[in-house]
Amino acid sequence: MEKILIEVDTPEDKELLLALLPRLNSRVVDQQSVQQKNAAFIDAARRIAAHGGVGDSFGDPAEWQREIRSWDRVLDGREE
C-alpha cells in the first residue's frame, strides 16, 4: 500500500476524484491530517521558542560526554 498527497483546485475536481476512488480500489484515509499535523507542529515550535528554545535545557555537551565516558570499562590489554 502506498499513500500519496493530492492537491485539487476545485470542489468539482475533488468530487470527481472521490467518485473514482472505489473503482481504483482506493480510499480516503484522512483529508485534514497533514494540515492538522503542520498546525500542531507550528504551535509547539512557537511555544518552545517563546520559552527561550531548548538549547539550555540540555546542559553542557562536553560535561555529558565526560560523564558517559567515565562509565566505559577498560578493554583487556589496555591501560587506564
C-alpha positions in Angstrom: 0.0 0.0 0.0 1.2 3.5 -0.8 0.0 6.9 0.4 0.0 10.0 -1.7 -1.0 13.6 -1.2 -3.1 15.2 -3.9 -3.9 18.8 -4.3 -7.2 19.6 -6.1 -8.0 23.1 -7.4 -11.8 23.0 -7.5 -14.6 21.3 -5.5 -15.8 19.7 -8.7 -12.5 18.0 -9.3 -12.4 16.8 -5.7 -15.9 15.2 -6.1 -14.8 13.6 -9.3 -11.7 12.2 -7.7 -13.6 10.9 -4.7 -16.1 9.2 -7.1 -13.2 7.4 -8.9 -11.5 6.0 -5.7 -13.7 2.9 -5.3 -13.0 1.9 -9.0 -9.3 2.2 -8.3 -9.5 0.1 -5.1 -8.5 3.2 -3.1 -9.9 5.2 -0.2 -9.5 8.5 1.6 -7.5 7.9 4.8 -7.7 11.4 6.3 -8.2 14.6 4.4 -7.1 17.0 7.2 -4.3 15.1 8.8 -1.5 17.0 7.1 -2.9 20.4 7.9 -3.6 19.4 11.5 -0.1 18.0 12.0 1.5 21.1 10.5 -0.6 23.4 12.7 0.3 21.3 15.8 4.0 21.4 15.0 4.0 25.1 14.3 2.1 25.7 17.6 4.6 23.5 19.5 7.6 25.2 17.9 6.2 28.7 18.8 5.7 27.7 22.4 9.2 26.3 22.7 10.6 29.5 21.1 8.6 31.6 23.5 10.3 29.9 26.4 13.8 30.5 25.1 14.3 27.4 23.0 15.6 24.0 24.0 19.4 24.6 23.9 19.9 25.4 27.6 17.7 22.5 28.8 20.4 20.0 27.7 23.3 21.5 29.6 26.9 21.3 28.7 27.5 18.6 26.0 31.2 18.2 26.9 30.3 17.5 30.6 27.7 15.0 29.4 30.3 13.3 27.3 32.8 13.1 30.1 30.2 11.6 32.4 29.2 8.9 29.8 32.9 8.1 29.0 33.5 7.6 32.8 31.2 4.6 32.6 33.3 2.9 30.0 35.3 -0.1 31.1 39.0 -0.6 30.3 39.4 -3.2 27.5 41.6 -6.2 28.1 45.2 -5.5 27.3 44.8 -1.7 27.5 45.9 0.6 30.3 43.7 3.1 32.0 
